Amino acid sequence: MDNKKELTQNNTEPKKYPEGHFVSKWMAVGIALGVPLGIPMDNISLGIPIGLAIGLAIGTATEKKYKDQGLIRPLSEEEKKKQKKFLTISLLLGLIIFLVTIFFWFSNTK
């Protein structure tokens, strides 16, 4: 389907996507595709960043294409707050997982 013809439900104007929509979507797809890429290399952990980089490149190109067509809108204040809250929770959760991993790593090496 042509991107310019993708209309909203009322069929009057094209659907606009929030800023960062395509980048995040393609990064997730890239990570998912990176796991099978790493299997033949016997290193799944190497496939994930390769897939992430591929997804980031595709997402950025897609985002630019849609932005040039005027189909990307800036984030609303509510979306910015949700994004900041999600990032904070994700970073805290990652820190907790990291600390627990370090704790078990050093407790098993004695």
Summary of the structure (lengths in Angstrom):
residues: 110
radius of gyration: 19.2
end to end distance: 60.7
largest distance: 67.9
contacts: 276
relative contact order: 0.13
helix: 71%
strand: 5%
